[in-house]
């Protein structure tokens, strides 16, 4: 059985989103890409991955917000507003 492989793009994730959400994503993307030189953007079916050797940030674009999964050891994130949570034990 041959299965066609769908190649996703950033546009696939941005289509139909409000301008505010698109602007938020573009601002985040600019900051992430400015971290180091070798970052690659890999859009997948449910998220856009930012990769430097391995995925270090996954972004799920939603109508009114962005959900981020940051791949780093628990306890190393500077989170003064306490908005992050550890999801390593629930399949992420």
C-alpha positions in Angstrom: 0.0 0.0 0.0 1.5 3.3 -1.0 0.8 6.2 1.3 1.4 9.7 0.1 3.6 11.7 2.4 2.3 15.2 3.1 4.9 17.9 3.4 3.7 20.7 5.7 4.7 24.4 5.6 4.5 27.3 7.9 1.7 28.7 5.7 -0.4 25.5 6.5 -0.2 26.5 10.2 -0.8 30.3 9.6 -3.8 30.0 7.2 -7.0 31.2 8.8 -5.4 32.6 12.0 -6.0 36.2 13.2 -3.4 38.8 12.4 -2.5 39.1 16.1 -1.6 35.4 16.3 0.4 35.6 13.1 2.3 38.6 14.4 3.0 36.9 17.7 4.3 33.8 15.8 6.5 36.0 13.6 8.0 37.9 16.6 8.7 34.6 18.4 10.3 33.1 15.2 12.5 36.1 14.8 13.7 35.8 18.5 14.3 32.0 18.2 16.2 32.3 14.9 18.4 35.0 16.5 19.6 32.6 19.2 22.2 30.8 17.0 23.0 30.5 13.3 22.1 26.9 12.5 18.4 26.8 13.4 16.2 25.0 11.0 12.4 25.4 10.9 10.5 22.0 10.4 6.8 22.3 10.1 5.0 19.1 11.0 1.3 18.1 11.0 0.5 19.6 14.4 3.3 21.9 15.2 6.3 23.9 13.8 9.6 22.7 15.2 12.7 24.7 15.6 15.7 22.5 15.3 19.4 22.8 16.1 20.6 19.2 16.1 17.3 18.2 17.8 14.0 19.9 18.4 14.4 22.5 21.1 11.1 24.4 20.7 7.9 23.1 19.2 5.1 25.7 18.5 1.5 24.8 18.2 -0.4 27.7 16.6 -3.9 28.2 17.9 -6.6 30.8 17.1 -5.7 33.1 20.0 -2.5 31.8 21.4 0.7 29.9 20.8 1.5 26.8 22.8 5.2 26.1 23.2 7.0 22.9 24.2 10.6 23.7 25.2 13.0 20.8 25.2 15.3 21.3 28.2 16.0 19.7 31.6 13.3 20.3 34.2 14.3 23.1 36.6 16.6 25.0 34.1 13.9 27.4 32.8 13.9 30.9 34.2 10.2 31.3 34.7 9.5 34.2 37.1 5.8 34.4 36.2 5.4 30.6 36.8 3.5 30.0 33.5 5.4 26.9 32.4 4.8 23.4 33.6 6.7 20.1 33.3 5.0 17.8 30.8 7.7 15.3 30.6 5.7 12.7 32.6 2.6 13.0 30.4 3.9 12.0 27.0 5.8 15.1 25.8 
